[in-house]
């Protein structure tokens, strides 16, 4: 399985949620989809944690980490 990016993972997770919410799956199919969703969720969390570490490293100044609030520009 190729490593997906965050956006692809989120899209797949949304598809799984939609399928589960429809209620058309039998129990075994629902459990399998739920398991897939958990795996994708963990991968998304890992990607976000890695991004946070990179941001922390970029903000490091004089050997000390300077935490700053991130403000998204619109």
VENCOR-V525531 format. One record per backbone hydrogen bond with DSSP energy under -0.5 kcal/mol. NH is the residue of the N-H (numbers start at 1). CO is the residue of the C=O. If there is no record, write none. Layout:
NH_CO + NH_CO
This chain:
9_5 + 10_6 + 11_7 + 12_8 + 13_9 + 14_10 + 15_11 + 16_12 + 17_13 + 18_14 + 19_15 + 20_16 + 21_17 + 22_18 + 23_19 + 24_19 + 30_26 + 31_27 + 32_28 + 33_29 + 34_30 + 35_31 + 36_32 + 37_33 + 38_34 + 39_35 + 40_36 + 41_37 + 42_38 + 43_39 + 44_40 + 45_41 + 46_42 + 47_43 + 48_44 + 49_45 + 50_46 + 51_47 + 52_48 + 53_49 + 54_50 + 55_51 + 56_52 + 57_53 + 58_54 + 59_55 + 60_56 + 60_57 + 61_64 + 64_61 + 66_59 + 66_64 + 67_65 + 71_69 + 72_70
